[in-house]
Amino acid sequence: MCIRKISFFCICSLYFICINFVSVFGITNRYMVHIIGYIALLLNTFSMTMKNLLYLRVVSLIANLIYIFYGILLGVPPMIVGCALAILIHSYRIFKLQKEKKQ
């Protein structure tokens, strides 16, 4: 339950940070926006090459956070929702992996 609240808080915070980031820095250039998308793509692809499941989850979670930022900049709600769900799943699995590691 706590991870869900933290993940929801992180997603909401990221949304407001993105809005402020766009208004302050004026990211309207499509090339700059797509560079952010390619960074997320590279991180996500890199996470798939990892053998350690915990590192895979963490890097993929970070990639999904960047994808949310990218989706906000493009104004694509399905991308935002899909990545938010992936963040919840990754957060839960990271929690389970840490719990198993302690036992």
C-alpha angles and dihedrals in degrees: 000000000000092000091054091053092047092048092048090049091049092050093048091047091048090052093054092043089053093050091050092043091054093047094046099042097028097226098189097129107107092213091059090048092050091049087061089052092050091050089055090047092051092048092048092049091046090052090057091061094057121106096198108083094207093055090045091055094046095048091045090050090053090048090052091051089054090046088055089052089049092048091051091051091050094039095236110150096185090058091049093049094044093050091045089056090048089052090053091050093047091047091052093047092047089052091050092047091051090048092051091046091056093052 
